[in-house]
């Protein structure tokens, strides 16, 4: 069981995507950073399992808040996890879970040397990684040893060209530069290699120059420790926004040397009808102050004036665009998380929020607290029926569902059938003095919508009710007043409710149609048999369900159902 309701809500609303999770205590201190292929399952496991490790049990007791960053793949999650661990050094992070799967770079001072290892437990050493490509890792290490020969411990040991004291001095002097190179700041190294290559070519040492050229090509292709971003992208802040009816959601990513070192999402409550630009501008200013951001370059989904000192870039293609999309994805999931939390904490507030969003998405005059949906069912024009399902406050009201036999339409005519059933439904409600719905949904495109509208107009209630149609193929939303359909996001709560209405009406109608068709086939078959009355037909229909099962039944089954004499008589009549 979860230790409190707050944690329970956080866990239940986590996404099931790859990503990195962060545990915080009550003082907002980061305790632990981890990665997961499925964030929800992984984080929940901390609170549902009995942990043998005392350290883990203590960690779980201290967790007050759970945050997360969503990425594309599990590998991206691994690499991002490592970047964040190095940045924040959480108390409970000892090893990455997959530390033996990928190699690390080890930088050691005593004696000064650099090498890669899968065992990152050496004392008095710094580790960088993990790396996903051993080949490129070796190229990088060879390059570092070439530029900083004192780190080539094996060679120095053999040649005895430097004392231990000299090596330590050189290490201290160049330590920061070496770390920058490992982090992916390759500019200095590339310039150094290119100059040396040109020099060797000038001396006609072409074979040596070619070796350096191959290293340059490999190094340029190499993506330093992060597959999330190109390492050339450095000191950049990325912001994105998702807008809603009453709130907006902003995500921020901080990028350094091709790695995400910080992610933060906020919910902004609207006070007036602020547009997205104003909301995002306010959020950027707040977050720059909060995190003391000094970068002068930001990536945004649209142009905003943030002053002369800050350069705003709106990416259109490539890796910069992917960064913006990643930030937007995190903002969207943060919105979903907040909405799901609201479902649990304040169901009434959640209901009103969903209805307000539906009103906005569908361009309605009123909140659709009462919605009705119609669907027709027939098979080659036989046994035509219609179903009406009712949703109130976004949920099914099954006791108000209604079924209709089509009376006035002959043959296949979905348009006329829709007009008939809509007319009958609301004429009855008007005559009985019952409340009309704010929204009617019809399953179909412009034809069904037009037919339903004719029925509404004939009753004189077109100004009281909004009407839309949903087409199955592309999930287009049609309105009588607008020739251009509305396309809603597939993850939209509004679309999900409309789809649920449509599917429920189809299910309800098709079940009724199936029963009617079975009954009709029974009756047509039994009508041909003499000596079988209405009550016998009803009992046969209830028991056997199909004509085939009647014909395949034994005399014992009929005797058991009707008694010996009547059972044998009916059996003989059917099997003449």
Protein Blocks (a to p, Z undefined) as FASTA:
>chain_A
ZZbfklmmmmmmpccbdcddddddfkopafbdcddfblmlmmmmmmmpccfblklmmmmm
mpmbdcddddfblmlmmmmmmmmmmmnopaklmbdfklmmpccddddfbdcdddddfbdc
bghiacedddfbfklmmmmmmmmmmmmmmlmmmlmmmnopacfklmmmmmmmmmmmmmmm
mnopaklmmmmmmmmmmmmmmnopaklmmmmmmmmmmmmmpcghiakbcfklghiacddd
dddfkbccddddddeehiafbdcddddddfblcdfklmmmmmmmmmmmmnopabfbdcdf
bdcdebjklccdddfbhjllmmmmmmmmmmmmmmmmmmmmmmmmmmmlmmmmmmmmmmmm
nopabdcfbccddddddeehiaiacdddddeehiacfklgccdddfkbgcjdfklmmmmm
mmmmmmmmmmnopacdfbdcdeddfklmmmmmmmmmmnopmmmpccddddfklopacdfk
lmbdcdddfklmklmmmmmmmmmmmmmmmmmmmmmmmmmmmmmmmmmpghiafklmmmmm
mmnopaklmmmpcfklmmmmnojklmmmmmmmmmZZ
